[in-house]
């Protein structure tokens, strides 16, 4: 059941993103697409979340696996 709910939420989020994507700046599109890849298949992405004392968050996503070192 949890897997079904996660898949349904991911699909709805992907549809929503597809609707607003053309209106976003290019760097925001890239970041959002990288995040969507993380949601779709977490095993293919490496994620690093840094939280600073000020509350600033930085999420770094990188393609995982051999030969896939490109960061988004």
C-alpha positions in Angstrom: 0.0 0.0 0.0 2.8 2.4 0.9 4.5 1.8 -2.4 1.2 2.5 -4.3 0.7 5.8 -2.4 4.3 6.8 -3.1 3.9 6.1 -6.8 0.6 8.0 -6.9 2.2 11.0 -5.2 5.2 10.9 -7.5 3.0 10.8 -10.6 0.9 13.7 -9.4 4.0 15.7 -8.5 5.4 15.0 -12.0 2.3 16.2 -13.7 2.2 19.4 -11.6 5.9 20.0 -12.3 5.3 19.5 -16.1 2.7 22.2 -16.0 4.8 24.8 -14.3 8.2 23.9 -15.7 8.1 26.1 -18.8 7.6 29.2 -16.6 10.7 28.6 -14.4 14.2 29.9 -15.0 16.6 27.3 -16.5 18.6 26.7 -13.3 15.5 26.1 -11.4 14.2 23.6 -14.1 17.5 21.7 -13.8 17.3 21.5 -10.1 13.7 20.4 -10.1 14.3 17.8 -12.7 17.2 16.4 -10.7 15.0 16.2 -7.6 12.3 14.4 -9.7 14.9 11.8 -10.8 15.7 11.3 -7.1 12.0 10.6 -6.3 11.6 8.3 -9.3 14.6 6.1 -8.6 16.6 6.9 -5.5 19.1 4.2 -6.2 20.3 6.1 -9.3 21.1 9.3 -7.4 23.3 10.2 -4.6 22.0 13.0 -2.3 23.8 15.1 0.3 21.8 17.4 2.6 23.7 20.1 4.5 21.9 22.1 7.2 23.7 25.1 8.6 23.0 26.6 12.0 21.3 29.6 10.3 18.7 27.2 8.9 20.1 27.4 5.4 19.6 24.1 3.5 21.7 22.8 0.6 20.7 19.6 -1.2 23.3 18.3 -3.6 22.2 15.6 -6.1 24.6 13.6 -8.2 24.0 10.8 -10.6 25.2 7.5 -9.1 27.0 4.5 -10.5 30.2 4.2 -12.5 30.9 6.9 -15.0 28.0 9.1 -13.8 29.6 11.8 -11.8 27.7 14.7 -13.3 26.1 16.9 -10.6 22.8 18.6 -10.9 
